[in-house]
Amino acid sequence: MKQVTIHQAKTHLSRLIKEALEGEEIVIAKGKQPMVKLVVVPEMQKQRQIGVAPDFILYMAEDFDAPLEDFAEYMS
């Protein structure tokens, strides 16, 4: 959680919005007293995307898809 003053929020609003969109919780305070929380509208939250980490799998065994002997009786 990140807490900023009203003055800091006015000065750095664009950056704070970007951070909130990236998942950071932003609280705006008057002095040290928290007043409001900057939250992302649900429709604007990032959706999970398949295939965005193509180099994530470093190694996959040749027999990865081979049937497991332990489950042979369940497969038939």
GIQUIFEN-V635357 format. One record per helix or strand of 3 or more residues. SS is the DSSP state (a for helix, b for strand). FROM is the first residue (numbers start at 0). LEN is the number of residues. If there is no record, write none. Layout:
ss,from,len
SS,FROM,LEN
SS,FROM,LEN
//
This chain:
ss,from,len
b,1,4
a,5,6
a,12,9
b,25,5
b,32,6
a,41,3
a,68,7
//
